């Protein structure tokens, strides 16, 4: 297959998936053909797998757990998240470049939406996830760490670090829409406010620019769902008075349904 053609399709798929993360391969194929990109579903499936994306119904995830991987329970049923370092979560996304792409992992504090650590890689090997986790634990320690059941997060290298630190491990059940909604919002903001406005030519350039964005996101970007505070203000306990989050908006509250 023409790799140049694949790169074009992957860029288009990435943008549309960010807008409509509920599109599976069937809908994505139909949408692409309507836009003039004549392509069959088999190719779309292969590209979406390469990018590590799947419709959020039943659930978006970037990899399958290994058959031998230890399974961990889901610990967030009816949990009210009301303080920093109570729950952290990690997720991986695809980041396009002018030529090629990289993968990005971020670890977020769910209460404050503060990005505690992140790392980028040209492969899906577990190393960059371990790097991000190690950096995060140098800054703090959560009570619960929630992820999907991807092979990076079920790896003994990753879970072993958490277990050694006395952190409870929670893993999403398939089909739980709210499980990673805050990180999904982070990816959406990152792509619309940073990635889609740039044409990274090197991995180094991508890392530097994404690092600048995360500093802006943590320390300067005001969040309506946080009462127009920054994530750092909530994480550091220095929030200022402002409009209260809408209790009817599931993205504005930290209560997870059963």
DAQUIQUI-V709789 format. One record per helix or strand of 3 or more residues. SS is the DSSP state (a for helix, b for strand). FROM is the first residue (numbers start at 0). TO is the last residue. If there is no record, write none. Layout:
BEGIN
ss=SS from=FROM to=TO
ss=SS from=FROM to=TO
END
This chain:
BEGIN
ss=a from=2 to=18
ss=a from=24 to=33
ss=a from=40 to=50
ss=b from=86 to=95
ss=b from=100 to=108
ss=b from=113 to=120
ss=a from=126 to=136
ss=b from=143 to=146
ss=a from=150 to=153
ss=a from=155 to=163
ss=b from=167 to=170
ss=a from=180 to=192
ss=a from=194 to=196
ss=a from=202 to=218
ss=a from=223 to=225
ss=a from=230 to=235
END
